[in-house]
Amino acid sequence: MPPGPYTIAQLAGDALAVLDAEQIGTAHVCGLSLGGITALSLAVHAPDRVRSLTMANTGARIGSVEFWDTRMALVRERGMQAVADAAIPNWFTEGFRSREPATVQAFRDDIESTPVEGYLGCSAAMRDEDLRESLTAVRCPVLAIAGASDRSTPPELLQFVHDRLPGSRLVMLQAAHISNVEQEAGFNAALSAFLAAHA
């Protein structure tokens, strides 16, 4: 992986490079969490490439400088297991963790196996990005999917986006941060209907 820190613009550029490599002129773009703010950056800076934008469990600004600096210090000191301990209770509701322990464990394993340098680089990208004033540059249809119990990216972050993008749609799911897993049917139904409307 390239050395960090990364920027959201750099990650959006990587997504654009994938489209170019596959000779895809325009795409319906969907991203969750870090992927969501990256997708927003793509819509802001390459609007001619984005047919529609779905932002899930994310925001135009995620967290604070202090939060990300503290999280980065944690991973430097204690590694990715400490990140998993902090993240998993925010990623899934208590009820889902009780019902689907194998699914939750798979996500914990993924977190713990994430390279520290990559995590630090992406944390810096989220720490340093603020696209709230850039929302007016978005020209495509927008779907926002929030989790009512999301503590990592509270639903107020997507309410902010929705309020500033006339014609956007906001869907609230009874889920925490990983809403596409915890409420798979509801997430897929909302996304499918949105894409069908803007095909």
DRENDO-1510 file (C-alpha; in Angstrom, 1 decimal, always signed):
<recs>
REC; n; res; u; v; w
REC; 1; MET; +0.0; +0.0; +0.0 .
REC; 2; PRO; +1.2; +3.6; -0.6 .
REC; 3; PRO; +2.5; +5.4; +2.5 .
REC; 4; GLY; +0.1; +7.6; +4.4 .
REC; 5; PRO; -1.4; +9.9; +5.4 .
REC; 6; TYR; -4.1; +9.7; +2.7 .
REC; 7; THR; -6.7; +12.3; +1.7 .
REC; 8; ILE; -10.3; +11.8; +0.7 .
REC; 9; ALA; -9.5; +13.4; -2.7 .
REC; 10; GLN; -6.8; +10.8; -3.2 .
REC; 11; LEU; -9.3; +7.9; -2.4 .
REC; 12; ALA; -11.8; +9.4; -4.8 .
REC; 13; GLY; -9.1; +9.7; -7.4 .
REC; 14; ASP; -8.5; +5.9; -6.9 .
REC; 15; ALA; -12.2; +5.3; -7.5 .
REC; 16; LEU; -12.0; +7.4; -10.7 .
REC; 17; ALA; -9.0; +5.4; -11.8 .
REC; 18; VAL; -11.0; +2.2; -11.5 .
REC; 19; LEU; -13.7; +3.6; -13.6 .
REC; 20; ASP; -11.2; +4.7; -16.2 .
REC; 21; ALA; -9.4; +1.3; -16.2 .
REC; 22; GLU; -12.8; -0.4; -16.8 .
REC; 23; GLN; -13.7; +2.2; -19.4 .
REC; 24; ILE; -16.9; +3.2; -17.5 .
REC; 25; GLY; -17.9; +6.7; -18.4 .
REC; 26; THR; -20.5; +7.2; -15.7 .
REC; 27; ALA; -21.7; +5.2; -12.7 .
REC; 28; HIS; -24.2; +5.0; -9.9 .
REC; 29; VAL; -21.9; +5.4; -6.9 .
REC; 30; CYS; -22.7; +3.9; -3.5 .
REC; 31; GLY; -20.5; +4.1; -0.4 .
REC; 32; LEU; -20.8; +3.4; +3.3 .
REC; 33; SER; -18.9; +5.3; +6.0 .
REC; 34; LEU; -15.4; +6.2; +4.6 .
REC; 35; GLY; -16.7; +4.9; +1.3 .
REC; 36; GLY; -19.7; +7.4; +1.6 .
REC; 37; ILE; -17.6; +10.5; +2.0 .
REC; 38; THR; -15.3; +9.2; -0.7 .
REC; 39; ALA; -18.3; +8.8; -3.0 .
REC; 40; LEU; -19.4; +12.4; -2.1 .
REC; 41; SER; -16.0; +13.7; -3.0 .
REC; 42; LEU; -16.3; +12.0; -6.4 .
REC; 43; ALA; -19.7; +13.6; -7.0 .
REC; 44; VAL; -18.3; +17.0; -6.0 .
REC; 45; HIS; -15.1; +16.9; -8.0 .
REC; 46; ALA; -16.1; +14.7; -11.0 .
REC; 47; PRO; -19.8; +15.4; -11.3 .
REC; 48; ASP; -19.9; +14.3; -15.0 .
REC; 49; ARG; -18.9; +10.8; -13.9 .
REC; 50; VAL; -21.6; +10.2; -11.2 .
REC; 51; ARG; -25.1; +9.3; -12.4 .
REC; 52; SER; -26.4; +9.0; -8.8 .
REC; 53; LEU; -25.0; +9.1; -5.4 .
REC; 54; THR; -25.9; +6.8; -2.4 .
REC; 55; MET; -24.4; +7.8; +0.9 .
REC; 56; ALA; -24.9; +5.3; +3.7 .
REC; 57; ASN; -23.9; +5.8; +7.4 .
REC; 58; THR; -21.6; +8.6; +6.6 .
REC; 59; GLY; -21.5; +12.4; +6.4 .
REC; 60; ALA; -20.0; +15.4; +4.7 .
REC; 61; ARG; -17.8; +15.7; +7.8 .
REC; 62; ILE; -17.1; +12.7; +10.0 .
REC; 63; GLY; -15.9; +13.1; +13.6 .
REC; 64; SER; -13.5; +15.7; +14.8 .
REC; 65; VAL; -9.8; +16.3; +14.7 .
REC; 66; GLU; -9.6; +15.4; +18.4 .
REC; 67; PHE; -11.5; +12.1; +17.8 .
REC; 68; TRP; -9.3; +11.0; +15.0 .
REC; 69; ASP; -6.1; +12.0; +16.7 .
REC; 70; THR; -7.2; +10.0; +19.8 .
REC; 71; ARG; -8.1; +7.0; +17.6 .
REC; 72; MET; -4.8; +7.1; +15.8 .
REC; 73; ALA; -2.9; +7.3; +19.1 .
REC; 74; LEU; -4.9; +4.2; +20.3 .
REC; 75; VAL; -4.0; +2.1; +17.3 .
REC; 76; ARG; -0.3; +3.2; +17.5 .
REC; 77; GLU; -0.2; +2.2; +21.1 .
REC; 78; ARG; -2.4; -0.9; +21.2 .
REC; 79; GLY; -2.9; -2.1; +17.7 .
REC; 80; MET; -6.0; -3.0; +15.7 .
REC; 81; GLN; -7.5; -5.3; +18.4 .
REC; 82; ALA; -8.1; -2.1; +20.4 .
REC; 83; VAL; -9.8; -0.6; +17.4 .
REC; 84; ALA; -12.1; -3.6; +17.1 .
REC; 85; ASP; -13.0; -3.4; +20.8 .
REC; 86; ALA; -14.0; +0.2; +20.3 .
REC; 87; ALA; -15.7; -0.2; +16.9 .
REC; 88; ILE; -17.8; -3.4; +17.1 .
REC; 89; PRO; -20.3; -2.0; +19.8 .
REC; 90; ASN; -20.8; +1.0; +17.5 .
REC; 91; TRP; -21.1; -1.0; +14.3 .
REC; 92; PHE; -23.8; -3.3; +15.3 .
REC; 93; THR; -26.7; -3.0; +17.8 .
REC; 94; GLU; -26.7; -5.2; +20.9 .
REC; 95; GLY; -29.6; -7.2; +19.6 .
REC; 96; PHE; -27.8; -8.0; +16.3 .
REC; 97; ARG; -24.6; -8.9; +18.1 .
REC; 98; SER; -26.6; -11.4; +20.2 .
REC; 99; ARG; -28.4; -12.9; +17.1 .
REC; 100; GLU; -25.6; -13.0; +14.7 .
REC; 101; PRO; -22.3; -13.6; +16.6 .
REC; 102; ALA; -20.6; -15.3; +13.6 .
REC; 103; THR; -21.2; -12.3; +11.4 .
REC; 104; VAL; -20.0; -9.9; +14.0 .
REC; 105; GLN; -16.9; -12.1; +14.6 .
REC; 106; ALA; -16.1; -11.9; +10.9 .
REC; 107; PHE; -16.1; -8.2; +11.0 .
REC; 108; ARG; -14.0; -8.2; +14.1 .
REC; 109; ASP; -11.5; -10.4; +12.3 .
REC; 110; ASP; -11.4; -8.1; +9.4 .
REC; 111; ILE; -10.7; -5.1; +11.6 .
REC; 112; GLU; -8.0; -6.9; +13.5 .
REC; 113; SER; -6.3; -8.0; +10.2 .
REC; 114; THR; -6.3; -4.5; +8.7 .
REC; 115; PRO; -2.8; -3.1; +8.3 .
REC; 116; VAL; -2.1; -0.4; +10.9 .
REC; 117; GLU; -0.5; +2.0; +8.3 .
REC; 118; GLY; -3.6; +1.7; +6.1 .
REC; 119; TYR; -5.9; +2.4; +9.0 .
REC; 120; LEU; -3.8; +5.4; +10.1 .
REC; 121; GLY; -3.8; +6.7; +6.5 .
REC; 122; CYS; -7.6; +6.5; +6.2 .
REC; 123; SER; -8.1; +8.0; +9.7 .
REC; 124; ALA; -6.1; +11.0; +8.7 .
REC; 125; ALA; -8.2; +11.3; +5.5 .
REC; 126; MET; -11.4; +11.5; +7.5 .
REC; 127; ARG; -9.8; +13.7; +10.2 .
REC; 128; ASP; -8.8; +16.3; +7.5 .
REC; 129; GLU; -11.8; +16.3; +5.2 .
REC; 130; ASP; -14.8; +18.6; +5.5 .
REC; 131; LEU; -17.2; +18.7; +2.5 .
REC; 132; ARG; -20.1; +20.5; +4.1 .
REC; 133; GLU; -19.5; +23.7; +2.2 .
REC; 134; SER; -19.1; +21.7; -1.1 .
REC; 135; LEU; -22.6; +20.0; -1.0 .
REC; 136; THR; -23.9; +22.7; -3.4 .
REC; 137; ALA; -21.7; +21.3; -6.1 .
REC; 138; VAL; -23.6; +17.9; -6.2 .
REC; 139; ARG; -25.8; +17.8; -9.3 .
REC; 140; CYS; -26.9; +14.1; -9.3 .
REC; 141; PRO; -29.8; +12.4; -7.6 .
REC; 142; VAL; -28.9; +11.5; -4.0 .
REC; 143; LEU; -30.1; +8.8; -1.6 .
REC; 144; ALA; -29.0; +9.0; +2.1 .
REC; 145; ILE; -29.3; +5.9; +4.2 .
REC; 146; ALA; -28.9; +6.3; +7.9 .
REC; 147; GLY; -28.9; +4.0; +10.9 .
REC; 148; ALA; -31.1; +5.2; +13.8 .
REC; 149; SER; -28.7; +3.6; +16.3 .
REC; 150; ASP; -25.5; +4.6; +14.5 .
REC; 151; ARG; -23.0; +6.1; +17.0 .
REC; 152; SER; -20.1; +6.2; +14.5 .
REC; 153; THR; -21.9; +8.5; +12.1 .
REC; 154; PRO; -25.0; +9.6; +13.8 .
REC; 155; PRO; -28.1; +10.1; +11.6 .
REC; 156; GLU; -27.9; +13.8; +12.1 .
REC; 157; LEU; -24.9; +13.9; +9.7 .
REC; 158; LEU; -27.0; +12.6; +6.8 .
REC; 159; GLN; -29.9; +14.8; +7.9 .
REC; 160; PHE; -27.6; +17.7; +7.4 .
REC; 161; VAL; -26.8; +16.5; +3.8 .
REC; 162; HIS; -30.4; +15.8; +3.0 .
REC; 163; ASP; -31.5; +19.3; +4.2 .
REC; 164; ARG; -29.0; +20.9; +1.9 .
REC; 165; LEU; -29.6; +18.8; -1.2 .
REC; 166; PRO; -33.1; +19.5; -2.6 .
REC; 167; GLY; -34.7; +16.4; -4.1 .
REC; 168; SER; -32.5; +14.0; -2.1 .
REC; 169; ARG; -34.1; +11.1; -0.3 .
REC; 170; LEU; -33.3; +10.1; +3.4 .
REC; 171; VAL; -34.1; +6.6; +4.6 .
REC; 172; MET; -33.8; +5.7; +8.2 .
REC; 173; LEU; -33.1; +2.0; +9.1 .
REC; 174; GLN; -33.3; +0.4; +12.5 .
REC; 175; ALA; -29.6; -0.4; +12.6 .
REC; 176; ALA; -26.2; +0.8; +13.8 .
REC; 177; HIS; -23.3; +1.7; +11.6 .
REC; 178; ILE; -23.2; -1.3; +9.2 .
REC; 179; SER; -26.8; -0.9; +8.1 .
REC; 180; ASN; -26.4; -2.9; +4.9 .
REC; 181; VAL; -25.6; -6.0; +7.0 .
REC; 182; GLU; -27.9; -5.4; +10.0 .
REC; 183; GLN; -30.9; -4.4; +7.9 .
REC; 184; GLU; -29.9; -6.1; +4.6 .
REC; 185; ALA; -33.4; -6.4; +3.2 .
REC; 186; GLY; -34.4; -2.8; +4.0 .
REC; 187; PHE; -31.1; -1.4; +2.7 .
REC; 188; ASN; -31.3; -3.4; -0.6 .
REC; 189; ALA; -34.9; -2.4; -1.1 .
REC; 190; ALA; -34.2; +1.3; -0.7 .
REC; 191; LEU; -31.1; +1.2; -2.9 .
REC; 192; SER; -32.9; -0.9; -5.6 .
REC; 193; ALA; -35.9; +1.4; -5.7 .
REC; 194; PHE; -33.6; +4.5; -6.0 .
REC; 195; LEU; -31.5; +3.0; -8.8 .
REC; 196; ALA; -34.6; +1.9; -10.7 .
REC; 197; ALA; -36.0; +5.4; -10.5 .
REC; 198; HIS; -32.8; +6.8; -11.9 .
REC; 199; ALA; -31.7; +4.1; -14.3 .
</recs>
